[in-house]
């Protein structure tokens, strides 16, 4: 159930404050709250609640504001609530009518906030904020003048696209460790089922299995034969344990829903490991690299620091300095296949195709080049195949394109170092994508706030300089 609040957020002057404390209207959280169209977003947020029964959910501003605060500072769920409780500016940002000493909500609700605010909802919010900055409301006369020129509009603007991987927080997957974790979970299930069935407890040889795992785990250098032998032993223990579980289930024992879900993942993991052992390979389709997060897949990046990452592969586009999340998937995909779709989205937003598309070499396939040529779009990079003898390279334009394309790399660096894209800590598949979308949204808000911050720094420096020269013997004063 969701109820739209009749009393909207108070202005900063009306916000209830402690005695003797006066809030600064130029604070960044006050400025940031004015950039977000809370009322428009709340209408869409309310539509997510189909039932009129049950407890009233927390307001949209509290949910979205808390998640943005968490992304900004990289807090845990518990620490986010504590910081909001202790900071009046953060309380104003999430929509509280006055300063209070109690917790605004329980930290466990942060999980529900991430589930409700899906990637699609956050991208709509991101588009609202960008549109408000790029397309301010004009007079009716200006709109009428532009209507007649719609059919004659030419390509306009530059779109920069690139792909990266947002790694998740998991231990580096090794076959022996995955099988050991699988065996231990199966042994816990056997203990629970034995309590229901009774009788003599089946022998699992867990001590011997643990000893065999530690023998391989403690070795600094492991040969291929040693690893293969350890995998064979763990697979033998696991097959015995699975046989016990099936026998107990036939006797009437029942697993919980959570255990049934885990058992399906463990069966898939064992079948993959058995296939790789029998075929002497290290590749298998949809390989599971984490039991707790079975949706993750290895993403080959080819980087010197991390040739393979485990997380979400995503594409973003940068237009006029603002980022949009174009695609996010746990499976490795060819980003060049989605360039036309991203260009069509650009046209749907602006009404025209971009003049330039700056992208990596992988985007320059024949289909994309043909599409760009038909629509008068300049796709950066050299032509496919062997260069022609009479071909003339425009080195100046190539240099400009390379310099302009660096902007998307800067965005990735900022998002990974400051806004949590460098390590995703959420453990559910849907909340994983929510965290990525929040990172993009928070980064765009910080870009909009940058001029306000620079003006504040300039005024502060000017005051310091005036104070210094006013106390000097020359009595010089710096004026604007």
MARMAR-73520 format. One line per 10 residues: number of its first residue (from 1); for each residue x, y, z of N, C-alpha, C. Coordinates in pm, whole numbers, plus 50000, padded with zeros to 5 digits. Each point is the difference from the previous one (the first is absolute). Layout:
N
NUM> X:Y:Z:X:Y:Z:X:Y:Z  ...
REM end
This chain:
480
1> 50084:49881:50000:49916:50119:50000:50088:50124:50000  49960:50100:49926:50074:50126:49996:49901:50115:50005  50035:50102:50075:49915:50118:50018:50082:50123:49967  49951:50079:49902:50069:50124:49962:49975:50105:50107  50108:50058:50051:49990:50099:50106:49938:50129:49950  49906:50053:50075:49938:50128:49965:50092:50116:50035  50071:49988:50112:50091:50107:50042:50135:49981:49931  50031:50086:49906:50124:49988:49926:50117:50051:50084  50119:49981:49948:50121:50040:50071:50002:50150:50026  50033:50035:50123:50008:50141:50036:50123:50064:49937
11> 49998:50131:49994:50119:50072:49955:50105:49995:50110  50121:50038:49964:50109:49990:50097:49978:50094:50118  49931:50111:49979:49975:50094:50110:49894:49948:50095  49909:49916:49953:49894:49946:50084:50036:49866:50063  50114:49944:49962:50041:49871:50055:50027:50014:50149  49936:49915:50081:50016:50007:50145:50142:49973:50043  50061:50092:50074:50139:49989:50038:50014:50013:50151  50112:49948:50049:50027:50009:50142:50025:50144:50040  49983:50026:50128:50019:50135:50052:50144:50046:49980  50017:50118:49940:50132:50057:49978:50071:49949:49877
21> 49937:49913:49921:50063:49945:49879:49927:50054:49877  50075:50054:49906:49943:50054:49879:50064:49931:49881  49916:49941:49915:50050:49923:49885:50035:50093:49885  50103:49962:49928:50049:50078:49888:49923:49963:49874  49930:50092:49936:49925:49966:49877:50089:49966:49882  50130:50030:50008:50092:49969:49892:50071:49866:50021  49956:49923:50099:50059:49870:50022:49976:49911:49878  50094:49910:49971:49990:49920:49878:49880:49906:50002  49962:49951:50119:49884:49911:50006:49871:50078:49982  49998:50124:50040:49884:50084:49974:49990:50031:49851
31> 50115:50032:49938:50002:50026:49856:49962:49874:49922  50051:49885:50043:49971:49876:49929:49853:49963:50009  49938:50027:50114:49857:49968:50014:49914:50081:49904  50046:50120:49965:49923:50084:49907:50012:49953:49856  50099:49915:49970:50020:49953:49863:49912:49881:49965  49946:49932:50098:49925:49877:49976:49851:50030:50000  49926:49963:49895:49855:50022:49996:49926:49898:50086  49999:50022:50128:49944:49902:50093:49853:49970:49971  49920:50102:49974:49856:49981:49982:49970:49914:49877  50071:50024:49889:49977:49921:49879:50043:49856:50020
41> 50110:49981:50072:50049:49864:50022:49907:49924:50094  49943:50070:50097:49915:49934:50099:49875:49940:49938  49948:50063:49896:49881:49947:49932:50034:49864:49937  50115:49990:49935:50040:49872:49941:50034:49898:50108  50058:50046:50109:50035:49910:50109:49874:49941:50063  49896:50081:50013:49876:49952:50060:49933:49893:49915  50023:50005:49867:49939:49901:49912:50060:49861:50018  50116:49990:50067:50060:49869:50025:49923:49921:50104  49918:50067:50080:49924:49935:50107:49858:49975:49948  49969:49875:49967:49871:49966:49942:49890:49987:50104
51> 50035:49965:50123:49899:49976:50103:49979:50124:50086  49876:50017:50046:49966:50110:50091:49999:49954:50146  50041:49879:50026:49999:49946:50135:50142:49990:50054  50009:49982:50130:50130:49985:50063:50054:50131:50054  50121:49992:50054:50064:50119:50056:50038:50097:49890  49998:50127:50033:50038:50104:49904:50152:49999:49982  50045:49996:49874:50144:49995:49972:50063:50136:50027  50131:49998:50012:50075:50124:50019:49992:50085:49874  50005:50133:50015:49990:50088:49881:50115:49979:49903  49973:50037:49876:50102:49986:49896:50124:50081:50032
61> 49984:50120:50052:50115:50084:50028:50090:49937:50106  49940:49934:50096:50080:49932:50103:50075:49882:49941  49934:49924:49912:50064:49882:49940:50114:50040:49906  49969:50086:49903:50101:50040:49902:50110:50084:50065  49962:50091:50089:50101:50083:50067:50098:49918:50081  49952:49899:50071:50089:49915:50081:50096:49923:49911  49952:49950:49887:50088:49926:49910:50106:50090:49937  49963:50124:49968:50099:50093:49944:50106:50037:50105  49958:50015:50125:50097:50027:50107:50096:49883:50016  49947:49879:49992:50085:49881:50014:50101:49990:49887
71> 49957:50028:49877:50091:49995:49885:50106:50109:50010  49961:50118:50047:50092:50114:50009:50117:49971:50093  49971:49935:50114:50103:49979:50102:50045:49855:50012  49940:49909:49924:50036:49858:50006:49977:49944:50141  49885:50033:50058:49965:49951:50134:49934:49864:49989  50003:49926:50111:49916:49882:50013:49857:50043:50032  49907:49906:49999:49861:50033:50029:49985:50057:50141  50068:49939:50096:49989:50046:50139:50064:50137:50016  50117:50018:49941:50070:50129:50014:49923:50112:49931  49932:49969:49890:49921:50102:49932:49891:50055:50091
81> 49931:49911:50070:49894:50044:50091:50058:50082:50115  50115:49959:50052:50062:50075:50109:50040:50140:49955  50056:50011:49880:50042:50131:49951:49880:50092:49978  49891:49945:49949:49879:50081:49984:49947:50044:50135  50006:49912:50097:49952:50033:50134:50080:50113:50063  50128:50011:49966:50088:50096:50066:50019:50129:49921  49951:50008:49876:50027:50116:49914:49870:50066:49957  49974:50124:50038:49876:50068:49959:49987:50019:49849  50112:50027:49931:49993:50021:49856:49953:49873:49928  50046:49885:50047:49956:49875:49939:49854:49971:50032
91> 49956:50040:50118:49859:49984:50034:49912:50087:49911  50047:50121:49971:49926:50086:49908:49997:49939:49860  50110:49940:49959:50009:49944:49866:49902:49885:49980  49977:49918:50103:49908:49887:49984:49856:50039:50028  49973:50130:50028:49863:50047:50008:49939:50007:50138  50079:49993:50107:49943:50013:50134:49958:50145:50024  49888:50024:50070:49953:50137:50021:50083:50079:50099  50071:49931:50090:50080:50068:50100:50111:49909:50048  50095:50060:50069:50112:49923:50053:49953:49911:50114  50042:49874:49998:49959:49905:50103:50118:49915:50043
101> 49991:49947:50122:50108:49919:50054:49978:49851:49978  49878:49958:49964:49971:49860:49978:50042:49956:49861  50016:49870:49982:50030:49945:49868:49880:50020:49909  50022:50044:49877:49886:50019:49909:49935:49870:49957  50078:49890:49997:49947:49869:49962:50102:49894:50040  49960:49875:49993:50089:49890:50034:50096:49972:49885  50127:49970:50028:50096:49976:49890:49959:49889:49905  49921:49902:50047:49959:49890:49912:49913:50047:49884  49939:50119:50012:49916:50051:49892:50081:50043:49878  50130:50019:50016:50083:50039:49887:49995:49894:49890
111> 49988:49873:50038:49990:49893:49901:49871:50015:49920  49890:50031:50069:49872:50018:49932:50003:50124:49910  50069:50105:50042:50013:50118:49915:50068:49964:49868  50107:49921:50007:50073:49962:49879:49916:49909:49911  49915:49916:50059:49916:49913:49919:49891:50079:49928  49941:50098:50070:49890:50075:49939:50050:50096:49893  50113:50065:50025:50055:50093:49902:50090:49922:49905  49938:49940:49900:50073:49916:49906:50086:50085:49908  50077:49930:49918:50088:50069:49903:49918:50085:49905  49886:49948:49953:49917:50074:49906:49943:50127:50063
121> 49955:49989:50126:49944:50118:50068:50108:50106:50020  50119:49958:50040:50108:50096:50024:50046:50066:49870  49998:49927:49889:50038:50060:49874:49896:50102:49952  49872:49978:50033:49899:50101:49971:50024:50125:50082  50035:49981:50127:50032:50115:50086:50122:50073:49945  50100:49925:49959:50121:50060:49943:49966:50083:49876  49909:49949:49917:49961:50072:49879:49923:50127:50034  49917:49996:50104:49929:50121:50043:50097:50109:50042  50102:49963:50076:50096:50098:50051:50084:50057:49885  50044:49914:49907:50080:50048:49888:49917:50090:49909
131> 49874:49961:49974:49915:50081:49913:49974:50137:50059  49986:50007:50132:49978:50129:50064:50121:50092:49984  50121:49943:49990:50120:50081:49984:50028:50034:49854  49975:49904:49910:50031:50022:49858:49889:50076:49928  49876:49979:50041:49886:50061:49931:49915:50079:50099  50046:50115:50045:49916:50081:50089:49875:50045:49929  49896:50023:50078:49871:50038:49943:50011:50134:49928  49961:49999:49871:50002:50122:49919:49860:50058:49990  49994:50119:49943:49870:50062:49977:49928:49928:49887  49869:50022:49991:49921:49937:49896:50041:50048:49861
141> 50045:50125:49991:50040:50052:49869:50120:49925:49945  50096:49971:50087:50118:49928:49955:49967:49858:49957  49906:49937:50072:49961:49865:49963:49931:49997:49865  49918:50100:49973:49930:50004:49872:50097:50022:49884  50105:50078:50025:50096:50026:49893:50076:49874:49963  50024:49912:50098:50079:49881:49973:49919:49887:49937  49864:50012:50005:49919:49892:49948:50016:49987:49849  50011:50111:49930:50010:49994:49856:50134:49953:49950  50103:49998:50086:50132:49962:49958:50032:49855:50033  49900:49924:50052:50028:49863:50043:50043:49911:49885
151> 49937:50013:49883:50033:49915:49888:50132:50037:49935  50046:50125:50020:50122:50046:49935:50121:49991:50092  49982:49947:50122:50110:49996:50095:50108:49905:49952  50124:50041:50015:50114:49917:49963:50054:49930:50124  50098:49914:49976:50063:49931:50112:50066:50101:50093  49991:49972:50127:50053:50097:50097:50046:49925:50124  50113:50045:50054:50048:49947:50127:50101:49888:49983  50065:49967:50111:50100:49894:50005:49963:49901:50109  50001:49873:49967:49972:49894:50097:50124:49913:50014  50044:49982:50124:50116:49917:50030:49951:49873:50069
161> 50040:49885:49952:49955:49872:50056:50121:49915:50035  49983:49919:50102:50106:49907:50041:49940:49899:50096  50069:49888:50016:49955:49893:50089:50106:49975:50106  49956:49951:50115:50090:49966:50109:49934:49891:50083  50068:49961:50107:49947:49899:50091:49998:50057:50141  49887:49983:50069:49988:50039:50140:50017:49874:50085  50120:49974:50053:50024:49874:50072:49924:49993:50131  49958:49879:50033:49930:49976:50127:50099:49952:50105  49961:50013:50125:50087:49963:50112:49987:49850:50027  50080:49922:49931:50006:49856:50024:50145:49957:50007
171> 50024:49884:50062:50134:49943:50005:50036:49945:49862  50125:50015:49963:50041:49951:49868:49967:49852:49990  49924:49960:49898:49952:49862:49995:50109:49901:49962  50012:49895:50080:50087:49888:49970:49918:49871:50013  50025:49905:49913:49916:49880:49994:50000:49925:50132  50115:49986:50062:50006:49924:50126:49924:50072:50111  50007:50131:50005:49928:50075:50104:49849:49995:49975  49958:50012:49875:49858:49992:49970:49944:49863:50038  50073:49894:49969:49953:49866:50035:50001:49978:50150  50097:50056:50070:50001:49988:50146:49880:50071:50063
181> 49969:50121:49952:49882:50071:50050:49872:49923:49968  49995:49941:49882:49885:49920:49961:49983:49881:50094  50109:49930:50030:49995:49884:50090:49953:50040:50139  50050:50112:50053:49960:50042:50135:49852:50036:50007  49946:50061:49895:49857:50032:49998:49916:49873:49993  50046:49902:49924:49928:49874:49993:50002:49929:50134  50110:50007:50072:50007:49938:50132:49905:50067:50099  49985:50132:49989:49902:50069:50086:49858:49955:49967  49970:49979:49872:49868:49952:49963:49976:49858:50053  50104:49915:49996:49987:49863:50053:49970:50003:50149
191> 50064:50091:50073:49974:50011:50145:49856:50041:50026  49947:50094:49921:49862:50044:50020:49900:49890:49963  50027:49928:49891:49908:49893:49959:50004:49882:50096  50117:49974:50058:50011:49887:50094:49916:50024:50125  49985:50125:50040:49916:50030:50116:49853:49965:49972  49958:50008:49875:49863:49966:49964:49980:49849:49986  50101:49932:49943:49987:49857:49973:50034:49916:50122  50106:50039:50071:50045:49922:50115:50081:49878:49956  50026:49910:50093:50077:49880:49969:50149:50027:50002  50075:49911:49936:50144:50012:49997:50041:50107:49900
201> 50088:50087:50043:50044:50109:49914:50096:49949:49894  49983:50038:49874:50089:49951:49893:50141:50055:50015  50096:49919:49956:50141:50040:50008:50033:50089:49882  50048:50120:50030:50035:50095:49893:50151:50016:49985  50079:49946:50091:50146:50011:49994:50043:50147:49990  49933:50084:50076:50027:50143:49989:50139:50038:50050  50050:49927:50100:50134:50031:50049:50106:49969:49895  49985:49883:49935:50096:49966:49894:49989:50097:49882  49876:50040:49969:49981:50093:49889:50062:50137:50032  49984:50042:50124:50059:50128:50040:50152:49992:49997
211> 50054:49888:50040:50145:49982:49999:50053:50001:49857  49929:49934:49908:50043:49999:49860:49997:50141:49940  49900:50078:50038:49992:50138:49948:50114:50085:50054  50030:49989:50129:50107:50082:50058:50136:49963:49943  50018:49874:49962:50128:49960:49942:50028:50075:49871  49897:50022:49920:50020:50072:49874:49995:50151:50021  49922:50046:50097:49986:50144:50022:50128:50062:50058  50074:49923:50077:50119:50052:50068:50126:49994:49914  49991:49939:49886:50117:49992:49913:50015:50130:49921  50121:50053:49999:50027:50122:49925:50004:49973:49850
221> 50061:49891:49961:50010:49963:49860:49925:49869:49979  49904:50004:49907:49915:49884:49975:50014:49961:49853  50037:49879:49977:50008:49952:49862:49860:49962:49951  49988:49983:49870:49870:49966:49942:49952:49864:50048  50090:49906:50016:49961:49866:50047:49953:50003:50145  50063:50082:50082:49959:50011:50141:49861:50062:50010  49975:50103:49922:49868:50063:50002:49894:49904:49948  50032:49927:49895:49904:49906:49943:49966:49889:50099  50098:49954:50073:49976:49896:50100:49912:50052:50114  50023:50125:50041:49918:50058:50107:49856:50019:49954
231> 49981:50041:49875:49864:50017:49948:49928:49865:49996  50071:49896:49957:49938:49867:49993:49954:49953:50138  50080:50025:50103:49962:49958:50135:49877:50077:50048  49997:50132:49978:49886:50079:50045:49873:49960:49926  50011:49971:49871:49883:49955:49925:49947:49868:50054  50090:49912:50044:49955:49873:50059:49924:50021:50129  50051:50088:50088:49927:50030:50124:49862:50061:49971  49996:50088:49901:49875:50070:49968:49897:49903:49944  50041:49908:49914:49905:49903:49945:49939:49914:50111  50082:49962:50097:49948:49921:50113:49899:50082:50079
241> 50030:50127:50027:49909:50084:50078:49868:50022:49926  50007:50022:49869:49876:50019:49924:49914:49874:50000  50064:49884:49998:49924:49875:50010:49928:49989:50133  50065:50042:50108:49935:49999:50132:49878:50092:50002  50015:50119:49941:49890:50098:50001:49880:49947:49921  50025:49939:49884:49890:49945:49922:49930:49887:50074  50076:49917:50071:49940:49890:50075:49915:50054:50116  50048:50102:50068:49924:50057:50111:49872:50067:49951  50008:50066:49884:49880:50064:49945:49895:49896:49962  50045:49884:49950:49905:49894:49968:49939:49939:50126
251> 50071:50014:50113:49947:49950:50127:49904:50097:50067  49981:50118:49943:49903:50095:50054:50060:50129:50054  50132:50011:50004:50062:50123:50048:49981:50111:49897  49985:50124:50049:49971:50114:49913:50102:50111:50027  50054:50053:49892:50089:50116:50009:49919:50128:49999  50056:50106:50057:49936:50131:49993:50012:50056:49858  49923:50105:49971:50005:50061:49867:50140:50053:49970  50063:50058:50102:50136:50052:49980:50097:49888:49971  49985:49887:50072:50089:49887:49976:49975:49937:49863  49875:49995:49957:49969:49947:49867:50065:50086:49891
261> 49995:50131:50021:50062:50090:49903:50151:49980:49996  50062:49987:50117:50144:49976:50006:50035:49865:49938  49915:49898:50022:50029:49868:49947:49999:50000:49847  49911:50075:49939:49999:50010:49854:50128:50064:49949  50049:50103:50071:50126:50064:49960:50116:49902:50016  50001:49924:50109:50109:49906:50025:50001:49889:49896  49883:49954:49958:49994:49897:49897:50057:50051:49868  49966:50123:49966:50054:50058:49877:50152:50015:50009  50048:50047:50115:50144:50015:50020:50073:49868:49987  49946:49894:50061:50065:49869:49995:50001:49945:49858
271> 49891:50018:49928:49995:49951:49861:50102:50074:49914  50020:50129:50023:50100:50075:49925:50141:49953:50034  50026:49983:50128:50133:49954:50041:50028:49858:49951  49900:49914:49998:50018:49864:49951:50029:50001:49850  49929:50088:49927:50022:50010:49856:50143:50049:49971  50045:50103:50072:50136:50051:49977:50106:49897:50040  49970:49920:50104:50096:49896:50041:50008:49890:49895  49885:49958:49947:49999:49891:49903:50062:50042:49867  49975:50123:49958:50049:50047:49869:50134:50070:50008  50054:50013:50121:50130:50065:50021:50002:50141:49940
281> 49900:50078:50033:49991:50137:49953:49969:50091:50118  50014:50130:49976:49968:50098:50105:49889:50093:49957  49928:49964:49895:49892:50084:49949:49871:49920:49998  49893:50068:50040:49867:49940:49997:49899:50113:49989  49889:49975:49936:49899:50104:49979:49933:50037:50133  49982:50131:50020:49934:50053:50121:50067:49948:50127  50130:50012:50004:50077:49947:50113:49969:50075:50128  49974:49925:50107:49973:50058:50131:50133:50027:50070  50019:50123:50044:50125:50038:50066:49978:50037:50146  49874:50003:50046:49970:50030:50139:49870:49930:50036
291> 50001:49923:50109:49880:49930:50043:49897:50097:50054  50044:50103:50072:49907:50097:50057:49943:50094:49895  50074:50020:49890:49954:50084:49890:50015:49924:49868  49913:49901:49977:50017:49913:49883:49973:50068:49867  49947:50122:50002:49972:50071:49876:50124:50066:49940  50108:50010:50076:50121:50064:49950:50072:49910:49899  50063:50065:49904:50074:49928:49896:50138:50064:49983  50097:49922:49954:50132:50060:49971:49994:50088:49876  50050:50123:50013:50003:50095:49890:50146:50023:49962  50037:49956:49881:50139:50016:49953:50018:50143:49952
301> 50090:50073:50064:50023:50140:49967:50131:50024:49929  50098:49912:50022:50128:50017:49933:50087:50108:50058  49969:50047:50122:50080:50104:50063:50122:49937:50068  50105:50077:50012:50122:49948:50062:49978:49971:50149  49924:50086:50067:49978:49983:50144:49904:49887:50029  49892:49990:49924:49899:49898:50022:49951:49949:49865  50063:49896:49944:49957:49951:49869:49858:49945:50001  49955:49947:50115:49864:49948:50014:49938:50061:50126  49880:50055:49986:49927:50056:50113:49868:49926:50013  49943:50005:50121:49878:49926:50029:49896:50100:50050
311> 49905:50032:49914:49900:50099:50037:49907:50027:49883  49960:50125:49986:49905:50042:49897:50073:50075:49890  49974:49962:49877:50052:50076:49887:49896:50103:49961  50045:50123:49974:49906:50108:49975:50054:50094:49893  49906:50064:49932:50030:50104:49901:49941:50130:50048  50076:50108:49987:49946:50133:50029:50027:50090:49880  49918:50102:49989:50021:50104:49899:50015:50133:50071  50085:50086:49946:50024:50132:50056:49963:50103:49894  49905:50088:50035:49957:50107:49912:49996:50129:50081  50076:50099:49956:50007:50129:50070:50046:49985:50145
321> 50082:49899:50025:50052:49979:50134:49911:49920:50091  49880:49960:49957:49908:49922:50083:50001:49855:49954  49996:49909:50096:50009:49856:49973:49862:49936:50002  49985:49899:49916:49878:49918:49998:50042:49854:49994  49934:49919:50079:50025:49856:49998:49920:49939:49886  50069:49953:49898:49934:49948:49880:49967:49851:50013  50090:49922:50060:49978:49857:50013:50081:49947:50117  49943:49901:50069:50070:49932:50110:49961:49853:49997  50099:49913:50005:49973:49857:49992:50108:49925:50076  49961:49887:50062:50098:49915:50067:50077:49913:49901
331> 49945:49980:49881:50066:49920:49899:50092:50087:49915  50109:49940:49956:50091:50071:49909:49934:50010:49863  49997:50121:49946:49937:50023:49870:50091:50088:49915  49972:50001:49872:50075:50084:49907:49933:50137:49996  50068:50100:50053:49939:50133:50010:49974:50063:49864  50071:49955:49896:49979:50055:49868:49862:49971:49944  49932:49896:50051:49869:49965:49948:49890:50094:50048  50029:50085:50097:49897:50086:50058:50021:50148:49969  50096:50031:49910:50026:50140:49968:49882:50064:49929  49940:49930:49905:49885:50056:49927:49885:50028:50095
341> 49978:49910:50095:49893:50022:50099:50027:50125:50083  50126:50024:50038:50033:50119:50078:49982:50128:49917  50034:49993:49872:49982:50117:49913:49852:50031:49982  49918:49896:49986:49855:50021:49986:49941:50061:50126  50051:49963:50116:49954:50062:50125:50036:50148:50002  50118:50033:49948:50042:50140:49992:49903:50078:49913  49961:49942:49886:49906:50069:49911:49863:50015:50066  49956:49899:50075:49871:50008:50068:49998:50112:50104  50117:50028:50060:50007:50107:50100:50008:50138:49937  50082:50013:49895:50029:50132:49945:49927:50029:49869
351> 49951:49898:49931:49933:50022:49872:50091:49991:49880  50133:49996:50022:50096:49991:49889:50107:49898:50038  50072:49952:49898:50113:49912:50024:50121:50083:50044  50094:49940:50071:50120:50075:50037:50088:50027:49879  50076:50107:50008:50094:50032:49893:50124:49912:50006  50044:49970:50123:50117:49914:50019:49967:49893:50104  50057:49882:49981:49996:49893:50100:50144:49957:50023  50047:50020:50121:50137:49965:50037:49997:49868:50076  50069:49899:49946:49994:49866:50058:50129:49926:49972  50015:49884:50067:50115:49914:49979:49992:49929:49865
361> 50107:49929:49968:50007:49928:49874:49897:49889:49991  49961:49941:50115:49907:49888:49999:49862:50041:49950  49968:50129:50010:49872:50049:49952:49999:50018:49847  50116:49997:49936:50009:50029:49858:49984:49872:49918  49885:49935:50009:49973:49887:49912:49928:50048:49874  49980:49912:49906:49944:50040:49870:49857:50052:50013  49922:49937:50086:49861:50044:50015:49993:50140:50059  50082:50027:50101:49999:50134:50061:50052:50105:49904  50104:49967:49923:50054:50096:49904:49897:50031:49890  49929:49898:49955:49898:50023:49898:49888:50089:50053
371> 49956:49973:50125:49893:50079:50060:50043:50146:50017  50122:50021:50047:50048:50137:50021:50017:50074:49867  50044:49929:49897:50016:50064:49870:49866:50041:49941  49898:49916:50018:49868:50032:49946:49937:50119:50070  50036:50022:50127:49938:50108:50078:50096:50116:50024  50109:50007:49922:50096:50112:50006:50059:50018:50140  50034:49889:50062:50061:50002:50133:50147:49966:49985  50084:50080:50060:50144:49976:49995:50038:49908:50115  50038:49876:49969:50045:49903:50100:50152:50004:50004  50055:50032:50113:50144:50022:50013:50078:49873:49970
381> 50121:50019:49949:50088:49888:49975:50028:49979:49853  50100:49917:49968:50034:49975:49860:49901:49905:49935  50006:49991:49866:49913:49910:49926:50045:49855:50020  49906:49907:49975:50032:49860:50013:50088:49955:49883  50078:49895:50025:50081:49943:49894:50131:50075:49978  50068:49962:49893:50128:50061:49965:49978:50141:49947  50077:50097:50048:49981:50138:49951:50030:50012:49851  49922:50084:49932:50017:50020:49857:50125:50086:49972  50053:49986:49878:50121:50073:49965:49978:50151:49996  49884:50041:49949:49973:50143:49986:49923:50055:50119
391> 49989:49923:50109:49925:50048:50116:50077:50110:50072  49928:50104:50039:50059:50113:50072:49943:50002:50142  50086:49982:50097:49957:49998:50139:49993:50141:50056  49890:50030:50065:49984:50129:50066:50052:49986:50143  50132:50022:50015:50062:49978:50130:49951:50099:50105  49967:50119:49955:49950:50100:50094:49867:49957:50060  49907:49953:49915:49871:49955:50049:50014:49875:50086  50093:49913:49960:50024:49880:50080:50053:50035:50138  50087:50099:50008:50053:50045:50130:49888:50061:50085  49914:50080:49937:49889:50061:50074:49906:49893:50054
401> 49969:49899:49918:49911:49893:50043:50059:49922:50117  50130:49971:49993:50064:49926:50108:50000:50080:50130  50023:50131:49989:49999:50084:50121:49860:50010:50059  49899:50012:49913:49863:50011:50050:49951:49869:50060  50045:49887:49948:49954:49871:50049:50053:49969:50139  50104:50071:50043:50056:49977:50133:49897:50033:50109  49901:50081:49966:49902:50040:50102:49928:49880:50060  49968:49900:49919:49929:49884:50053:50091:49921:50094  50130:50000:49973:50093:49934:50092:50007:50074:50133  49995:50133:49993:49997:50077:50125:49875:49970:50081
411> 49887:49984:49931:49876:49968:50069:50008:49865:50070  50057:49903:49932:50018:49869:50061:50092:50007:50121  50108:50075:49986:50092:50014:50113:49935:50067:50119  49920:50104:49975:49930:50068:50109:49896:49911:50064  49924:49928:49917:49895:49913:50054:50058:49887:50083  50114:49947:49959:50059:49887:50073:50074:50044:50126  50056:50118:49999:50075:50046:50117:49914:50073:50102  49892:50066:49955:49923:50086:50090:49857:49952:50023  49938:49934:49902:49858:49969:50010:49969:49850:50000  50094:49920:50046:49971:49860:50030:49996:49905:49884
421> 50032:50044:49877:49996:49909:49887:50121:49908:49995  50103:50031:50077:50120:49918:49999:49985:49868:50072  49902:49990:50092:49977:49875:50074:49856:49998:50048  49920:49913:49940:49858:49989:50035:49988:49903:50117  49943:50047:50110:49990:49918:50122:49862:49939:50021  49901:50040:49924:49868:49940:50014:50003:49857:49949  49915:49914:50056:50010:49857:49976:49886:49944:49916  49898:50079:49972:49889:49954:49917:50018:50050:49857  49946:49925:49905:50017:50036:49860:49933:50133:49968  49876:50021:50051:49930:50124:49968:50061:50120:50070
431> 50048:49982:50124:50062:50112:50070:50139:50032:49946  50064:49902:49935:50128:50025:49935:49984:50105:49890  49901:49983:49915:49975:50098:49894:49950:50132:50057  49926:49995:50111:49955:50124:50063:50119:50084:50046  50101:49935:50058:50119:50071:50046:50074:50066:49885  50007:49932:49886:50066:50058:49882:49925:50123:49952  49867:49989:49993:49920:50115:49955:50011:50116:50098  50007:49971:50129:50018:50106:50100:50133:50070:49983  50104:49926:49964:50131:50061:49980:49996:50100:49885  49933:49963:49891:49988:50091:49885:49919:50124:50039
441> 49891:49979:50073:49915:50113:50042:50075:50094:50093  50071:49945:50098:50074:50084:50094:50112:50076:49931  50062:49941:49900:50108:50068:49928:49946:50117:49919  49882:49985:49940:49940:50111:49927:49961:50114:50093  49949:49967:50118:49965:50105:50097:50124:50077:50044  50111:49929:50017:50123:50069:50041:50050:50093:49890  49980:49963:49874:50040:50088:49889:49917:50128:50000  49870:49986:50027:49913:50119:50002:50039:50092:50115  50041:49941:50112:50036:50081:50118:50138:50061:49990  50081:49958:49904:50138:50049:49993:50010:50151:49988
451> 49920:50069:49916:50010:50147:49995:49968:50066:50134  49900:49948:50075:49970:50057:50131:50119:49984:50095  50064:49883:49993:50115:49976:50087:50117:50091:49964  50025:50019:49870:50111:50085:49958:49975:50145:50040  49877:50047:49991:49968:50137:50044:50023:50016:50149  49963:49896:50075:50020:50005:50145:50149:50007:50034  50081:49918:49930:50145:50002:50025:50059:50135:49962  49953:50058:49888:50052:50130:49956:49968:50108:50103  49878:50000:50052:49964:50099:50101:50082:49983:50127  50024:49874:50038:50079:49976:50120:50143:50047:49984
461> 50059:49972:49882:50138:50044:49975:50007:50152:49996  49901:50063:49941:49999:50146:49991:49995:50063:50139  49921:49941:50089:49991:50052:50137:50135:49986:50071  50066:49885:49981:50129:49977:50064:50104:50099:49949  49999:50024:49869:50098:50093:49943:49974:50143:50049  49874:50039:50004:49966:50134:50051:50043:50016:50145  49980:49896:50078:50038:50007:50141:50151:50010:50015  50074:49928:49913:50146:50004:50010:50053:50139:49966  49953:50058:49888:50052:50129:49959:49946:50114:50086  49885:49982:50061:49950:50106:50087:50083:50013:50126
471> 50067:49891:50042:50087:50004:50118:50146:50027:49966  50030:50013:49871:50139:50025:49960:50031:50149:50012  50128:50038:50004:50034:50142:50010:49951:50084:49884  49993:49938:49880:49956:50080:49886:49850:50024:50000  49921:49918:50078:49855:50017:50009:49933:49981:49865  50051:49905:49924:49938:49972:49871:49877:49914:50017  49901:50024:49917:49876:49923:50006:49968:49952:49861  49973:49872:49985:49964:49942:49871:49849:50012:49985  49959:50056:49892:49858:50015:49972:49966:49925:49874  49875:49964:49986:49959:49923:49883:49997:50090:49876
REM end
